[in-house]
């Protein structure tokens, strides 16, 4: 399976003087769109902004091996997959993160999986954290561990985002509860970033 190369802007000149920034992305539960958002943001940072970017799979879901193998034609046991000049590391750990820092990646995204799997020590390394929730799950009474993620998000200043579910539910949540939740622009293909998505992400990085 190939990867869509059709970004809507020219790739920016590669930046060489930026210090490493670690960005954590975590879901309130499974199926929230956490990995999709990781890939989308990585493509924005690399293709749109010219940052040398890596993405680490800090969970046991196996998603990176699945899409890495499908996109590159490599096997499912690789230590790294390069897709559109982004390096994806399946089943990463602290040694992998240290190696990425030594290799001077300017943007290091970490897909932590779900908040129930959270390793707080590694999360403390992050300069910025995005928490992904789903209002579809909330309406069905399965909104992840709400007390846990609400407390963590408010206490640590995480940015809370939702890709799925009722917009009216999101608006009502923001009127009555904290933290406020922003809407992620609709994305069909995480490997292709639209201008709307790029403008939106540029305001949050």
Contact map, one row per residue, 1 for C-alpha under 8 A:
1110000000000000000000000000000000000000000000000000000000000000000001111000000000000000000000000000000000000000000000000000000000000000000000000000000000000000000000000000000000000000000000000000000000000
1111000000000000000000000000000000000000000000000000000000000000000001110000000000000000000000000000000000000000000000000000000000000000000000000000000000000000000000000000000000000000000000000000000000000
1111100000000000000000000000000000000000000000000000000000000000000000100000000000110000000000000000000000000000000000000000000000000000000000000000000000000000000000000000000000000000000000100000000000000
0111110000000000000000000000000000000000000000000000000000000000000000000000000000000000000000000000000000000000000000000000000000000000000000000000000000000000000000000000000000000000000000110000000000000
0011111000000000000000000000000000000000000000000000000000000000000000000000000000010000000000000000000000000000000000000000000000000000000000000000000000000000000000000000000000000000000000110000000000000
0001111100000000000000000000000000000000000000000000000000000000000000000000000000000000000000000000000000000000000000000000000000000000000000000000000000000000000000000000000000000000000000010000000000000
0000111111000000000000000000000000000000000000100000000000000000000000000000000000000000000000000000000000000000000000000000000000000000000000000000000000000000000000000000000000000000000000011100000000000
0000011111000000000000000000000000000000000000000000000000000000000000000000000000000000000000000000000000000000000000000000000000000000000000000000000000000000000000000000000000000000000000001110000000000
0000001111100000000000000000000000000000000000010000000000000000000000000000000000000000000000000000000000000000000000000000000000000000000000000000000000000000000000000000000000000000000000000010000000000
0000001111110000000000000000000000000000000000110000000000000000000000000000000000000000000000000000000000000000000000000000000000000000000000000000000000000000000000000000000000000000000000000000000000000
0000000011111000000000000000000000000000000000111100000000000000000000000000000000000000000000000000000000000000000000000000000000000000000000000000000000000000000000000000000000000000000000000000000000000
0000000001111100000000000000000000000000000000111100000000000000000000000000000000000000000000000000000000000000000000000000000000000000000000000000000000000000000000000000000000000000000000000000000000000
0000000000111110000000000000000000000000000000001100000000000000000000000000000000000000000000000000000000000000000000000000000000000000000000000000000000000000000000000000000000000000000000000000000000000
0000000000011111000000000000000000000000000000001111000000000000000000000000000000000000000000000000000000000000000000000000000000000000000000000000000000000000000000000000000000000000000000000000000000000
0000000000001111110000000000000000000000000000000111000000000000000000000000000000000000000000000000000000000000000000000000000000000000000000000000000000000000000000000000000000000000000000000000000000000
0000000000000111110000000000000000000000000000000000000000000000000000000000000000000000000000000000000000000000000000000000000000000000000000000000000000000000000000000000000000000000000000000000000000000
0000000000000011111000000000000000000000000000000000000000000000000000000000000000000000000000000000000000000000000000000000000000000000000000000000000000000000000000000000000000000000000000000000000000000
0000000000000011111100000000000000000000000000000000000000000000000000000000000000000000000000000000000001000000000000000000000000000000000000000000000000000000000000000000000000000000000000000000000000000
0000000000000000111110000000000000000000000000000000000000000000000000000000000000000000000000000000000101000000000000000000000000000000000000000000000000000000000000000000000000000000000000000000000000000
0000000000000000011111000000000000000000000000000000000000000000000000000000000000000000000000000000100111110000000000000000000000000000000000000000000000000000000000000000000000000000000000000000000000000
0000000000000000001111100000000000000000000000000000000000000000000000000000000000000000000000000000000001110000000000000000011000000000000000000000000000000000000000000000000000000000000000000000000000000
0000000000000000000111110000000000000000000000000000000000000000000000000000000000000000000000000000000000111100000000000000111100000000000000000000000000000000000000000000000000000000000000000000000000000
0000000000000000000011111000000000000000000000000000000000000000000000000000000000000000000000000000000000111100000000000000011111000000000000000000000000000000000000000000000000000000000000000000000000000
0000000000000000000001111100000000000000000000000000000000000000000000000000000000000000000000000000000000001111000000000010011111000000000000000000000000000000000000000000000000000000000000000000000000000
0000000000000000000000111110000001000100000000000000000000000000000000000000000000000000000000000000000000001111100000000000000011110000000000000000000000000000000000000000000000000000000000000000000000000
0000000000000000000000011111000001000000000000000000000000000000000000000000000000000000000000000000000000000011111000000000000011110000000000000000000000000000000000000000000000000000000000000000000000000
0000000000000000000000001111110111000000000000000000000000000000000000000000000000000000000000000000000000000001111000000000000000111000000000000000000000000000000000000000000000000000000000000000000000000
0000000000000000000000000111110100000000000000000000000000000000000000000000000000000000000000000000000000000000011100000000000000111100000000111100100000000000000000000000000000000000000000000000000000000
0000000000000000000000000011111100000000000000000000000000000000000000000000000000000000000000000000000000000000111100000000000000001000000000111000000000000000000000000000000000000000000000000000000000000
0000000000000000000000000011111100000000000000000000000000000000000000000000000000000000000000000000000000000000110000000000000000000000000000000000000000000000000000000000000000000000000000000000000000000
0000000000000000000000000000111111000000000000000000000000000000000000000000000000000000000000000000000000000000000000000000000000000000000000000000000000000000000000000000000000000000000000000000000000000
0000000000000000000000000011111111000000000000000000000000000000000000000000000000000000000000000000000000000000000000000000000000011100000000000000000000000000011100000000000000000000000000000000000000000
0000000000000000000000000010001111111000000000000000000000000000000000000000000000000000000000000000000000000000000000000000000000010000000000000000000000000000001000000000000000000000000000000000000000000
0000000000000000000000001110001111111100000000000000000000000000000000000000000000000000000000000000000000000010100000000000000000010000000000000000000000000000000000000000000000000000000000000000000000000
0000000000000000000000000000000011111110000000000000000000000010000000000000000000000000000000000000000000000010100000000000000000000000000000000000000000000000000000000000000000000000000000000000000000000
0000000000000000000000000000000011111111000000000000000000000000000000000000000000000000000000000000000000000000000000000000000000000000000000000000000000000000000000000000000000000000000001000000000000000
0000000000000000000000000000000011111111100000000000000000000000000000000000000000000000000000000000000000000000000000000000000000000000000000000000000000000000000000000000000000000000000001000000000000000
0000000000000000000000001000000001111111110000000000001000000000000000000000000000000000000000000000000000001110000000000000000000000000000000000000000000000000000000000000000000000000000000000000000000000
0000000000000000000000000000000000111111111000000000001000000000000000000000000000000000000000000000000000000000000000000000000000000000000000000000000000000000000000000000000000000000000001100000000000000
0000000000000000000000000000000000011111111100000000000000000000000000000000000000000000000000000000000000000000000000000000000000000000000000000000000000000000000000000000000000000000000001111000000000000
0000000000000000000000000000000000001111111110000000000000000000000000000000000000000000000000000000000000000000000000000000000000000000000000000000000000000000000000000000000000000000000000000000000010000
0000000000000000000000000000000000000111111111000000111000000000000000000000000000000100000000000000000000001000000000000000000000000000000000000000000000000000000000000000000000000000000000000000000000000
0000000000000000000000000000000000000011111111110000000000000000000000000000000000010100000000000000000000000000000000000000000000000000000000000000000000000000000000000000000000000000000001111000000000000
0000000000000000000000000000000000000001111111111000000000000000000000000000000000000000000000000000000000000000000000000000000000000000000000000000000000000000000000000000000000000000000000001000010010000
0000000000000000000000000000000000000000111111111110100000000000000000000000000000000000000000000000000000100000000000000000000000000000000000000000000000000000000000000000000000000000000000000000000000000
0000000000000000000000000000000000000000011111111111100000000000000000000000000000001100000000000000000000000000000000000000000000000000000000000000000000000000000000000000000000000000000000000000000000000
0000001001110000000000000000000000000000001111111110000000000000000000000000000000010000000000000000000000000000000000000000000000000000000000000000000000000000000000000000000000000000000000000000000000000
0000000011110000000000000000000000000000001111111100000000000000000000000000000000000000000000000000000000000000000000000000000000000000000000000000000000000000000000000000000000000000000000000000010000000
0000000000111100000000000000000000000000000111111110000000000000000000000000000000000000000000000000000000000000000000000000000000000000000000000000000000000000000000000000000000000000000000000000000000000
0000000000111110000000000000000000000000000011111111000000000000000000000000000000000000000000000000000000000000000000000000000000000000000000000000000000000000000000000000000000000000000000000000000000000
0000000000000110000000000000000000000000000011101111100000000000000000000000000000000000000000000000000011100000000000000000000000000000000000000000000000000000000000000000000000000000000000000000000000000
0000000000000110000000000000000000000000000001000111110000000000000000000000000000000100000000000000000011100000000000000000000000000000000000000000000000000000000000000000000000000000000000000000000000000
0000000000000000000000000000000000000000010011000011111000000000000000000000000000001110000000000000000011111000000000000000000000000000000000000000000000000000000000000000000000000000000000000000000000000
0000000000000000000000000000000000000000010000000001111100000000000000000000000000000111100000000001000010111000000000000000000000000000000000000000000000000000000000000000000000000000000000000000000000000
0000000000000000000000000000000000000110010000000000111110000000000000000000000000000111100000000000000000011110000000000000000000000000000000000000000000000000000000000000000000000000000000000000000000000
0000000000000000000000000000000000000000000000000000011111000000000000000000000000000001111100001000000000011110000000000000000000000000000000000000000000000000000000000000000000000000000000000000000000000
0000000000000000000000000000000000000000000000000000001111110001000000000000000000000001111100000000000000000111100000000000000000000000000000000000000000000000000000000000000000000000000000000000000000000
0000000000000000000000000000000000000000000000000000000111110000000000000000000000000000011110000000000000000111100000000000000000000000000000000000000000000000000000000000000000000000000000000000000000000
0000000000000000000000000000000000000000000000000000000011111100000000000000000000000000001100000000000000000011100010000000000000000000000000000000000000000000000000000000000000000000000000000000000000000
0000000000000000000000000000000000000000000000000000000011111100000000000000000000000000001000000000000000000000000000000000000000000000000000000000000000000000000000000000000000000000000000000000000000000
0000000000000000000000000000000000000000000000000000000000111110000000000000000000000000000000000000000000000000100000000000000000000000000000000000000000000000000000000000000000000000000000000000000000000
0000000000000000000000000000000000000000000000000000000000111111110000000000000000000000011000000000000000000000000000000000000000000000000000000000000000000000000000000000000000000000000000000000000000000
0000000000000000000000000000000000100000000000000000000000001111111000000000000000000000010000000000000000000000000000000000000000000000000000000000000000000000000000000000000000000000000000000000000000000
0000000000000000000000000000000000000000000000000000000010000111111100000000000000000001111000000000000000000000000000000000000000000000000000000000000000000000000000000000000000000000000000000000000000000
0000000000000000000000000000000000000000000000000000000000000111111110000001110000000000010000000000000000000000000000000000000000000000000000000000000000000000000000000000000000000000000000000000000000000
0000000000000000000000000000000000000000000000000000000000000111111111000001000000000000000000000000000000000000000000000000000000000000000000000000000000000000000000000000000000000000000000000000000000000
0000000000000000000000000000000000000000000000000000000000000011111111100000000000000000000000000000000000000000000000000000000000000000000000000000000000000000000000000000000000000000000000000000000000000
0000000000000000000000000000000000000000000000000000000000000001111111111101000011100001000000000000000000000000000000000000000000000000000000000000000000000000000000000000000000000000000000000000000000000
0000000000000000000000000000000000000000000000000000000000000000111111111111000010000000000000000000000000000000000000000000000000000000000000000000000000000000000000000000000000000000000000000000000000000
1100000000000000000000000000000000000000000000000000000000000000011111111100000000000000000000000000000000000000000000000000000000000000000000000000000000000000000000000000000000000000000000000000000000000
1110000000000000000000000000000000000000000000000000000000000000001111111000000000100000000000000000000000000000000000000000000000000000000000000000000000000000000000000000000000000000000000000000000000000
1100000000000000000000000000000000000000000000000000000000000000000111111100000011100000000000000000000000000000000000000000000000000000000000000000000000000000000000000000000000000000000000000000000000000
1000000000000000000000000000000000000000000000000000000000000000000111111110000000000000000000000000000000000000000000000000000000000000000000000000000000000000000000000000000000000000000000000000000000000
0000000000000000000000000000000000000000000000000000000000000000000111011111010000000000000000000000000000000000000000000000000000000000000000000000000000000000000000000000000000000000000000000000000000000
0000000000000000000000000000000000000000000000000000000000000000000010001111110000000000000000000000000000000000000000000000000000000000000000000000000000000000000000000000000000000000000000000000000000000
0000000000000000000000000000000000000000000000000000000000000000110110000111110000000000000000000000000000000000000000000000000000000000000000000000000000000000000000000000000000000000000000000000000000000
0000000000000000000000000000000000000000000000000000000000000000100000000011111000000000000000000000000000000000000000000000000000000000000000000000000000000000000000000000000000000000000000000000000000000
0000000000000000000000000000000000000000000000000000000000000000100000000111111110000000010000000000000000000000000000000000000000000000000000000000000000000000000000000000000000000000000000000000000000000
0000000000000000000000000000000000000000000000000000000000000000000000000000111110000000110000000000000000000000000000000000000000000000000000000000000000000000000000000000000000000000000000000000000000000
0000000000000000000000000000000000000000000000000000000000000000000000000000011111000011110000000000000000000000000000000000000000000000000000000000000000000000000000000000000000000000000000000000000000000
0000000000000000000000000000000000000000000000000000000000000000000110010000011111100011100000000000000000000000000000000000000000000000000000000000000000000000000000000000000000000000000000000000000000000
0000000000000000000000000000000000000000000000000000000000000000000100010000000111111111000000000000000000000000000000000000000000000000000000000000000000000000000000000000000000000000000000000000000000000
0010000000000000000000000000000000000000000000000000000000000000000100110000000011111111000000000000000000000000000000000000000000000000000000000000000000000000000000000000000000000000000000000000000000000
0010100000000000000000000000000000000000001000100000000000000000000000000000000001111100000000000000000000000000000000000000000000000000000000000000000000000000000000000000000000000000000000000000000000000
0000000000000000000000000000000000000000000001000000100000000000000000000000000001111110000000000000000000000000000000000000000000000000000000000000000000000000000000000000000000000000000000000000000000000
0000000000000000000000000000000000000000011001000001111000000000000000000000000001111111000000000000000000000000000000000000000000000000000000000000000000000000000000000000000000000000000000000000000000000
0000000000000000000000000000000000000000000000000000111000000000000000000000000111101111100000000000000000000000000000000000000000000000000000000000000000000000000000000000000000000000000000000000000000000
0000000000000000000000000000000000000000000000000000011110000001000100000000000111100111110000000000000000000000000000000000000000000000000000000000000000000000000000000000000000000000000000000000000000000
0000000000000000000000000000000000000000000000000000011110000001000000000000001110000011111100010000000000000000000000000000000000000000000000000000000000000000000000000000000000000000000000000000000000000
0000000000000000000000000000000000000000000000000000000111000111100000000000011100000001111100000000000000000000000000000000000000000000000000000000000000000000000000000000000000000000000000000000000000000
0000000000000000000000000000000000000000000000000000000111110101000000000000000000000000111110000000000000000000000000000000000000000000000000000000000000000000000000000000000000000000000000000000000000000
0000000000000000000000000000000000000000000000000000000111100000000000000000000000000000111111111000000000000000000000000000000000000000000000000000000000000000000000000000000000000000000000000000000000000
0000000000000000000000000000000000000000000000000000000001000000000000000000000000000000001111111000000000000000000000000000000000000000000000000000000000000000000000000000000000000000000000000000000000000
0000000000000000000000000000000000000000000000000000000000000000000000000000000000000000000111111100000000000000000000000100000000000000000000000000000000000000000000000000000000000000000000000000000000000
0000000000000000000000000000000000000000000000000000000000000000000000000000000000000000000111111110000000000000000000000000000000000000000000000000000000000000000000000000000000000000000000000000000000000
0000000000000000000000000000000000000000000000000000000000000000000000000000000000000000100111111111000000000000000000000000000000000000000000000000000000000000000000000000000000000000000000000000000000000
0000000000000000000000000000000000000000000000000000000100000000000000000000000000000000000111111111100000000000000000000000000000000000000000000000000000000000000000000000000000000000000000000000000000000
0000000000000000000000000000000000000000000000000000000000000000000000000000000000000000000001111111110000000000000000000000000000000000000000000000000000000000000000000000000000000000000000000000000000000
0000000000000000000000000000000000000000000000000000000000000000000000000000000000000000000000111111111000000000000000000000000000000000000000000000000000000000000000000000000000000000000000000000000000000
0000000000000000000000000000000000000000000000000000010000000000000000000000000000000000000000011111111110010000000000000000000000000000000000000000000000000000000000000000000000000000000000000000000000000
0000000000000000000100000000000000000000000000000000000000000000000000000000000000000000000000001111111110000000000000000000000000000000000000000000000000000000000000000000000000000000000000000000000000000
0000000000000000000000000000000000000000000000000000000000000000000000000000000000000000000000000111111110000000000000000000000000000000000000000000000000000000000000000000000000000000000000000000000000000
0000000000000000000000000000000000000000000000000000000000000000000000000000000000000000000000000011111110000000000000000000000000000000000000000000000000000000000000000000000000000000000000000000000000000
0000000000000000001100000000000000000000000000000000000000000000000000000000000000000000000000000001111111000000000000000000000000000000000000000000000000000000000000000000000000000000000000000000000000000
0000000000000000000100000000000000000000000000000011110000000000000000000000000000000000000000000001111111110000000000000000000000000000000000000000000000000000000000000000000000000000000000000000000000000
0000000000000000011110000000000000000000000000000011100000000000000000000000000000000000000000000000000111110000000000000000000000000000000000000000000000000000000000000000000000000000000000000000000000000
0000000000000000000111100000000000000000000010000011110000000000000000000000000000000000000000000000000011111000000000000000000000000000000000000000000000000000000000000000000000000000000000000000000000000
0000000000000000000111100000000000000000000000000000111100000000000000000000000000000000000000000001000011111100000000000000000000000000000000000000000000000000000000000000000000000000000000000000000000000
0000000000000000000001111000000000000100010000000000111100000000000000000000000000000000000000000000000000111110000000000000000000000000000000000000000000000000000000000000000000000000000000000000000000000
0000000000000000000001111000000000000100000000000000001111000000000000000000000000000000000000000000000000011111000000000000000000000000000000000000000000000000000000000000000000000000000000000000000000000
0000000000000000000000011100000001100100000000000000001111100000000000000000000000000000000000000000000000001111100000000000000000000000000000000000000000000000000000000000000000000000000000000000000000000
0000000000000000000000011110000000000000000000000000000011100000000000000000000000000000000000000000000000000111111011000000000000000000000000000000000000000000000000000000000000000000000000000000000000000
0000000000000000000000001110110001100000000000000000000011101000000000000000000000000000000000000000000000000011111011000000000000000000000000000000000000000000000000000000000000000000000000000000000000000
0000000000000000000000000111110000000000000000000000000000000000000000000000000000000000000000000000000000000001111111000000000000000000000000000000000000000000000000000000000000000000000000000000000000000
0000000000000000000000000111100000000000000000000000000000000000000000000000000000000000000000000000000000000001111111000000000000000000000000000000100000000000000000000000000000000000000000000000000000000
0000000000000000000000000001100000000000000000000000000000000000000000000000000000000000000000000000000000000000011111000000000000000000000000001000000000000000000000000000000000000000000000000000000000000
0000000000000000000000000000000000000000000000000000000000100000000000000000000000000000000000000000000000000001111111100000000000000000000000000000000000000000000000000000000000000000000000000000000000000
0000000000000000000000000000000000000000000000000000000000000000000000000000000000000000000000000000000000000001111111110010000000000000000000000000000000000000000000000000000000000000000000000000000000000
0000000000000000000000000000000000000000000000000000000000000000000000000000000000000000000000000000000000000000000011111110000000000000000000000000000000000000000000000000000000000000000000000000000000000
0000000000000000000000000000000000000000000000000000000000000000000000000000000000000000000000000000000000000000000001111111000000000000000000000000000000000000000000000000000000000000000000000000000000000
0000000000000000000000000000000000000000000000000000000000000000000000000000000000000000000000000000000000000000000000111111100000000000000000000000000000000000000000000000000000000000000000000000000000000
0000000000000000000000000000000000000000000000000000000000000000000000000000000000000000000001000000000000000000000000111111110000000000000000000000000000000000000000000000000000000000000000000000000000000
0000000000000000000000010000000000000000000000000000000000000000000000000000000000000000000000000000000000000000000001111111110000000000000000000000000000000000000000000000000000000000000000000000000000000
0000000000000000000000000000000000000000000000000000000000000000000000000000000000000000000000000000000000000000000000011111110000000000000000000000000000000000000000000000000000000000000000000000000000000
0000000000000000000001000000000000000000000000000000000000000000000000000000000000000000000000000000000000000000000000001111111000000000000000000000000000000000000000000000000000000000000000000000000000000
0000000000000000000011110000000000000000000000000000000000000000000000000000000000000000000000000000000000000000000000000111111110000000000000000000000000000000000000000000000000000000000000000000000000000
0000000000000000000011110000000000000000000000000000000000000000000000000000000000000000000000000000000000000000000000000000111110000000000000000000000000000000000000000000000000000000000000000000000000000
0000000000000000000001110000000000000000000000000000000000000000000000000000000000000000000000000000000000000000000000000000011111000000000000000000000000000100000000000000000000000000000000000000000000000
0000000000000000000000111100000000000000000000000000000000000000000000000000000000000000000000000000000000000000000000000000011111100000000000000000000000000110000000000000000000000000000000000000000000000
0000000000000000000000111100000000000000000000000000000000000000000000000000000000000000000000000000000000000000000000000000000111110000000000000000000000000111100000000000000000000000000000000000000000000
0000000000000000000000001111000000000000000000000000000000000000000000000000000000000000000000000000000000000000000000000000000011111000000000000000000010000111100000000000000000000000000000000000000000000
0000000000000000000000001111000111000000000000000000000000000000000000000000000000000000000000000000000000000000000000000000000001111100000000000000000000000001111000000000000000000000000000000000000000000
0000000000000000000000000011100100000000000000000000000000000000000000000000000000000000000000000000000000000000000000000000000000111110000000110000000000000001111000000000000000000000000000000000000000000
0000000000000000000000000001000100000000000000000000000000000000000000000000000000000000000000000000000000000000000000000000000000011111110000100000000000000000011110000000000000000000000000000000000000000
0000000000000000000000000000000000000000000000000000000000000000000000000000000000000000000000000000000000000000000000000000000000001111111000100000000000000000010111001100000000000000000000000000000000000
0000000000000000000000000000000000000000000000000000000000000000000000000000000000000000000000000000000000000000000000000000000000000111111100000000000000000000000111000000000000000000000000000000000000000
0000000000000000000000000000000000000000000000000000000000000000000000000000000000000000000000000000000000000000000000000000000000000111111111110000000000000000000010000000000000000000000000000000000000000
0000000000000000000000000000000000000000000000000000000000000000000000000000000000000000000000000000000000000000000000000000000000000111111111110000000000000000000000000000000000000000000000000000000000000
0000000000000000000000000000000000000000000000000000000000000000000000000000000000000000000000000000000000000000000000000000000000000011111111100000000000000000000000000000000000000000000000000000000000000
0000000000000000000000000000000000000000000000000000000000000000000000000000000000000000000000000000000000000000000000000000000000000001111111100000000000000000000000000000000000000000000000000000000000000
0000000000000000000000000000000000000000000000000000000000000000000000000000000000000000000000000000000000000000000000000000000000000000111111100000000000000000000000000000000000000000000000000000000000000
0000000000000000000000000000000000000000000000000000000000000000000000000000000000000000000000000000000000000000000000000000000000000000111111110000000000000000000000000000000000000000000000000000000000000
0000000000000000000000000001100000000000000000000000000000000000000000000000000000000000000000000000000000000000000000000000000000001110111111111100000000000000000000000000000000000000000000000000000000000
0000000000000000000000000001100000000000000000000000000000000000000000000000000000000000000000000000000000000000000000000000000000001000110001111100000000000000000000000000000000000000000000000000000000000
0000000000000000000000000001100000000000000000000000000000000000000000000000000000000000000000000000000000000000000100000000000000000000000000111111100000000000000000000000000000000000000000000000000000000
0000000000000000000000000001000000000000000000000000000000000000000000000000000000000000000000000000000000000000000000000000000000000000000000111111110000000000000000000000000000000000000000000000000000000
0000000000000000000000000000000000000000000000000000000000000000000000000000000000000000000000000000000000000000000000000000000000000000000000001111111000000000000000000000000000000000000000000000000000000
0000000000000000000000000000000000000000000000000000000000000000000000000000000000000000000000000000000000000000000000000000000000000000000000001111111100000000000000000000000000000000000000000000000000000
0000000000000000000000000001000000000000000000000000000000000000000000000000000000000000000000000000000000000000001000000000000000000000000000001111111110000000000000000000000000000000000000000000000000000
0000000000000000000000000000000000000000000000000000000000000000000000000000000000000000000000000000000000000000000000000000000000000000000000000111111111000000000000000000000001100000000000000000000000000
0000000000000000000000000000000000000000000000000000000000000000000000000000000000000000000000000000000000000000000000000000000000000000000000000011111111100000000000000000000000000000000000000000000000000
0000000000000000000000000000000000000000000000000000000000000000000000000000000000000000000000000000000000000000000000000000000000000000000000000001111111110100000000000000000000000000000000000000000000000
0000000000000000000000000000000000000000000000000000000000000000000000000000000000000000000000000000000000000000000000000000000000100000000000000000111111111111000000000000000000100000000000000000000000000
0000000000000000000000000000000000000000000000000000000000000000000000000000000000000000000000000000000000000000000000000000000000000000000000000000011111111100000000000000000001100000000000000000000000000
0000000000000000000000000000000000000000000000000000000000000000000000000000000000000000000000000000000000000000000000000000000000000000000000000000001111111000000000000000000000000000000000000000000000000
0000000000000000000000000000000000000000000000000000000000000000000000000000000000000000000000000000000000000000000000000000000000000000000000000000000111111100000000000000000000000000000000000000000000000
0000000000000000000000000000000000000000000000000000000000000000000000000000000000000000000000000000000000000000000000000000000000000000000000000000000011111110000000000000000000000000000000000000000000000
0000000000000000000000000000000000000000000000000000000000000000000000000000000000000000000000000000000000000000000000000000000111100000000000000000000111011111000000000000000000000000000000000000000000000
0000000000000000000000000000000000000000000000000000000000000000000000000000000000000000000000000000000000000000000000000000000011100000000000000000000010001111100000000000000000001000000000000000000000000
0000000000000000000000000000000000000000000000000000000000000000000000000000000000000000000000000000000000000000000000000000000001111000000000000000000010000111110000000000000000111100000000000000000000000
0000000000000000000000000000000000000000000000000000000000000000000000000000000000000000000000000000000000000000000000000000000001111000000000000000000000000011111000000000000000001111000000000000000000000
0000000000000000000000000000000100000000000000000000000000000000000000000000000000000000000000000000000000000000000000000000000000011110000000000000000000000001111110000000000000001111000000000000000000000
0000000000000000000000000000000110000000000000000000000000000000000000000000000000000000000000000000000000000000000000000000000000011100000000000000000000000000111110000000000000000011110000000000000000000
0000000000000000000000000000000100000000000000000000000000000000000000000000000000000000000000000000000000000000000000000000000000000111000000000000000000000000011111000000000000000000000000000000000000000
0000000000000000000000000000000000000000000000000000000000000000000000000000000000000000000000000000000000000000000000000000000000000111100000000000000000000000011111101000000000000000000000000000000000000
0000000000000000000000000000000000000000000000000000000000000000000000000000000000000000000000000000000000000000000000000000000000000011000000000000000000000000000111111100000000000000000000000000000000000
0000000000000000000000000000000000000000000000000000000000000000000000000000000000000000000000000000000000000000000000000000000000000000000000000000000000000000000011111110000000000000000000000000000000000
0000000000000000000000000000000000000000000000000000000000000000000000000000000000000000000000000000000000000000000000000000000000000000000000000000000000000000000001111111000000000000000000000000000000000
0000000000000000000000000000000000000000000000000000000000000000000000000000000000000000000000000000000000000000000000000000000000000010000000000000000000000000000011111111100000000000000000000000000000000
0000000000000000000000000000000000000000000000000000000000000000000000000000000000000000000000000000000000000000000000000000000000000010000000000000000000000000000001111111110000001000000000000000000000000
0000000000000000000000000000000000000000000000000000000000000000000000000000000000000000000000000000000000000000000000000000000000000000000000000000000000000000000000111111111000000000000000000000000000000
0000000000000000000000000000000000000000000000000000000000000000000000000000000000000000000000000000000000000000000000000000000000000000000000000000000000000000000000011111111100000000000000000000000000000
0000000000000000000000000000000000000000000000000000000000000000000000000000000000000000000000000000000000000000000000000000000000000000000000000000000000000000000000001111111111011000000000000000000000000
0000000000000000000000000000000000000000000000000000000000000000000000000000000000000000000000000000000000000000000000000000000000000000000000000000000000000000000000000111111111111000000000000000000000000
0000000000000000000000000000000000000000000000000000000000000000000000000000000000000000000000000000000000000000000000000000000000000000000000000000000000000000000000000011111110000000000000000000000000000
0000000000000000000000000000000000000000000000000000000000000000000000000000000000000000000000000000000000000000000000000000000000000000000000000000000000000000000000000001111111000000000000000000000000000
0000000000000000000000000000000000000000000000000000000000000000000000000000000000000000000000000000000000000000000000000000000000000000000000000000000000000000000000000000111111110000000000000000000000000
0000000000000000000000000000000000000000000000000000000000000000000000000000000000000000000000000000000000000000000000000000000000000000000000000000010001000000000000000000110111110000000000000000000000000
0000000000000000000000000000000000000000000000000000000000000000000000000000000000000000000000000000000000000000000000000000000000000000000000000000010011000001000000000000010011111000000000000000000000000
0000000000000000000000000000000000000000000000000000000000000000000000000000000000000000000000000000000000000000000000000000000000000000000000000000000000000001000000000000110011111100000000000000000000000
0000000000000000000000000000000000000000000000000000000000000000000000000000000000000000000000000000000000000000000000000000000000000000000000000000000000000011110000000100110000111110000000000000000000000
0000000000000000000000000000000000000000000000000000000000000000000000000000000000000000000000000000000000000000000000000000000000000000000000000000000000000001110000000000000000011111000000000000000000000
0000000000000000000000000000000000000000000000000000000000000000000000000000000000000000000000000000000000000000000000000000000000000000000000000000000000000000111000000000000000001111100000000000000000000
0000000000000000000000000000000000000000000000000000000000000000000000000000000000000000000000000000000000000000000000000000000000000000000000000000000000000000111000000000000000000111110000000000000000000
0000000000000000000000000000000000000000000000000000000000000000000000000000000000000000000000000000000000000000000000000000000000000000000000000000000000000000001000000000000000000011111000000001100100000
0000000000000000000000000000000000000000000000000000000000000000000000000000000000000000000000000000000000000000000000000000000000000000000000000000000000000000001000000000000000000001111100000000000000000
0000000000000000000000000000000000000000000000000000000000000000000000000000000000000000000000000000000000000000000000000000000000000000000000000000000000000000000000000000000000000000111111001000000000000
0000000000000000000000000000000000000000000000000000000000000000000000000000000000000000000000000000000000000000000000000000000000000000000000000000000000000000000000000000000000000000011111000000000000000
0000000000000000000000000000000000000000000000000000000000000000000000000000000000000000000000000000000000000000000000000000000000000000000000000000000000000000000000000000000000000000001111111000000000000
0000000000000000000000000000000000011011001000000000000000000000000000000000000000000000000000000000000000000000000000000000000000000000000000000000000000000000000000000000000000000000001111111000000000000
0011100000000000000000000000000000000011001000000000000000000000000000000000000000000000000000000000000000000000000000000000000000000000000000000000000000000000000000000000000000000000000011111000000000000
0001111000000000000000000000000000000001001000000000000000000000000000000000000000000000000000000000000000000000000000000000000000000000000000000000000000000000000000000000000000000000000011111100000000000
0000001100000000000000000000000000000001001100000000000000000000000000000000000000000000000000000000000000000000000000000000000000000000000000000000000000000000000000000000000000000000001011111110110000000
0000001100000000000000000000000000000000000000000000000000000000000000000000000000000000000000000000000000000000000000000000000000000000000000000000000000000000000000000000000000000000000000011111110000000
0000000110000000000000000000000000000000000000000000000000000000000000000000000000000000000000000000000000000000000000000000000000000000000000000000000000000000000000000000000000000000000000001111111000000
0000000000000000000000000000000000000000000000000000000000000000000000000000000000000000000000000000000000000000000000000000000000000000000000000000000000000000000000000000000000000000100000000111111100000
0000000000000000000000000000000000000000000000000000000000000000000000000000000000000000000000000000000000000000000000000000000000000000000000000000000000000000000000000000000000000000100000001111111110000
0000000000000000000000000000000000000000000100010000000000000000000000000000000000000000000000000000000000000000000000000000000000000000000000000000000000000000000000000000000000000000000000001111111111000
0000000000000000000000000000000000000000000000000000000000000000000000000000000000000000000000000000000000000000000000000000000000000000000000000000000000000000000000000000000000000000000000000011111111100
0000000000000000000000000000000000000000000000000000000000000000000000000000000000000000000000000000000000000000000000000000000000000000000000000000000000000000000000000000000000000000100000000001111111110
0000000000000000000000000000000000000000100100000000000000000000000000000000000000000000000000000000000000000000000000000000000000000000000000000000000000000000000000000000000000000000000000000000111111111
0000000000000000000000000000000000000000000000000000000000000000000000000000000000000000000000000000000000000000000000000000000000000000000000000000000000000000000000000000000000000000000000000000011111111
0000000000000000000000000000000000000000000000000000000000000000000000000000000000000000000000000000000000000000000000000000000000000000000000000000000000000000000000000000000000000000000000000000001111111
0000000000000000000000000000000000000000000000000000000000000000000000000000000000000000000000000000000000000000000000000000000000000000000000000000000000000000000000000000000000000000000000000000000111111
0000000000000000000000000000000000000000000000000000000000000000000000000000000000000000000000000000000000000000000000000000000000000000000000000000000000000000000000000000000000000000000000000000000011111
